[in-house]
């Protein structure tokens, strides 16, 4: 409920936390692995997050079809607000 005020779903906050843990940038496949989700579910989540401005997706320049996911400033702010409100229980 707390995150709904900021238009961020709990699963999106979790994806942002994973992205931060991986240095702010990674592939959708890597996100799926860490989030214990299948690739199609992650793809749907990332599409929504990109529309909200929480992440950007870019294709690598070297000609292959790899995509990189990167957290935006808005994503960083949403993650910070999530952490401040105790959404995550980190041990």
C-alpha atoms as one frame of an Amber mdcrd trajectory, in Angstrom:
protein
   0.000   0.000   0.000   2.783   2.422   0.879   4.441   2.030  -2.517   1.137
   2.493  -4.348   1.329   6.202  -3.457   4.414   6.365  -5.659   2.953   4.152
  -8.386   5.538   1.415  -7.681   4.474  -2.189  -7.191   6.352  -4.321  -4.621
   7.749  -6.539  -7.387   9.076  -3.428  -9.139  10.774  -2.268  -5.936  12.310
  -5.734  -5.646  13.619  -5.522  -9.226  15.126  -2.106  -8.427  16.806  -3.583
  -5.348  18.273  -6.393  -7.449  19.467  -3.879 -10.050  21.176  -1.822  -7.357
  22.828  -4.942  -5.942  24.158  -5.783  -9.409  25.705  -2.345  -9.894  22.727
  -0.580 -11.472  22.868  -2.397 -14.809  22.321  -5.985 -15.956  20.473  -8.166
 -18.448  16.826  -9.261 -18.230  18.032 -12.882 -18.000  20.151 -12.066 -14.968
  17.228 -10.255 -13.347  14.989 -13.269 -13.937  17.580 -15.512 -12.304  17.854
 -13.376  -9.169  14.114 -12.658  -8.930  13.167 -16.324  -9.369  10.821 -15.365
 -12.200  10.576 -16.682 -15.741  11.845 -14.498 -18.568   8.387 -13.629 -19.903
   7.220 -12.407 -16.481  10.342 -10.264 -16.103   9.838  -8.910 -19.616   6.298
  -7.759 -18.754   7.485  -6.156 -15.511  10.349  -4.368 -17.283   8.023  -3.012
 -19.984   5.843  -1.408 -17.292   8.888  -0.101 -15.413  10.311   1.454 -18.569
   6.988   3.206 -19.289   7.048   4.579 -15.716  10.601   5.864 -16.205  12.110
   3.623 -13.504  14.520   1.869 -15.892  15.880   2.117 -19.412  16.503  -0.781
 -21.764  19.169  -0.523 -24.444  20.531  -2.943 -27.008  24.261  -3.507 -26.992
  26.051  -1.806 -29.867  28.249  -4.751 -30.863  25.590  -6.247 -33.135  24.167
  -9.044 -31.019  20.678  -8.880 -29.599  21.619  -8.488 -25.932  19.633  -5.985
 -23.919  20.897  -4.121 -20.880  18.583  -2.824 -18.171  19.691   0.249 -16.264
  18.070   2.049 -13.341  17.146   5.688 -13.921  17.312   8.533 -11.443  13.565
   8.105 -10.890  14.167   4.412 -10.200  16.886   5.263  -7.688  14.531   7.703
  -5.942  11.743   5.104  -5.840  14.155   2.576  -4.356  15.313   5.090  -1.756
  11.708   5.864  -0.762  10.953   2.140  -0.568  13.922   1.577   1.746  13.003
   4.553   3.941   9.547   3.142   4.463  10.901  -0.227   5.528   9.553  -2.108
   2.523  12.611  -4.348   2.499  13.766  -6.477   5.362  17.507  -6.809   4.858
  19.468  -9.034   7.211
